[in-house]
Amino acid sequence: MTKEEEQYYETYFDLFSSTGWKQFVGDSERNYNSFSIEQIKDSEHLAFVKGQRMVLENIIQFETMIRSAYDTIQEQADAT
């Protein structure tokens, strides 16, 4: 892994350990879970809700995706 790549991931790891990140993800999870099937009015609203949930899910899973990418790179480097 290059120094630039290492710095890239370290910057994210610093972010993930912050109180602000944990608060942001917690708020995103609450918003994600606040959508209710009963509140969907029509197909247009369904498409909107689906889009909102996809964005929120990407936020919620972002840390896991970054850590997985880092682990994969580390495993590949260790294998060589």
N, C-alpha and C positions, 0 to 999 in steps of 0.2 A: 504494500500500500504506500502510495506516495505521501509526502508530508502534507501536500494540499488536501488529499483525500482524508488523511487523519485529522487535519484541522476542521474540515467540513463536518465530520461526524462528531468531533469533540464539541463543536459549537452547538450542535443539536443536543448532545447529552447534557450540556450545561443548561440549555433551555428546558429540557425535560425534568430537571431536578428543581426547577424554580417553583415557587408558590403560585406565581401567575399562570404558569402552564397548567398546573393541576387544577386551578380554579377554572380556567378556560375550558379544559376537557370536561370537568364536572358540569359546567353550565351547558356545554354541547350535548352531553349525555341526557341531561334533564330535558332539553329542548327536543332531542331525538325521541325520547320516550313520551313526550307530551302529545304527540299526534295520535288521534283516535279515528278509527274507521267510521264511527258514528258521525263524526263531524264533516266527513267528506260529502260535498254537495253534488258534484257532477264529475264527468271525466276530465274536464279542464282542471278542476281543483285537485283531483287525484294525481294528475301529472305534476302539478305544482308540489304537492306533498311528497311525492316520490323523489323529485329533484332535491327538495330540502333535506330529506332523510339521507340521500346519497352524499350530499356535501357534508352533513354532520357526521355520517359514518366514516368518511375519509379523514375528518379531523380526529375523531375518536381513535381510529386505527393507525394514525400517522406514526406515533412513537413505536408501535410494534413493527411497522413496515421498515422504519429506519434501522431499528435494532437488528431485525432479521437480515437486512442487506449488509450491515456491518459484520454480523456473525458469518455470513456466507463468504464475504471477502477474506475474513480472518482464516476461515477453514481452508479456503483455496490457497492462501499464502502458506499456511502450515503444511499443506500437502506437498508443496514444491520444495 
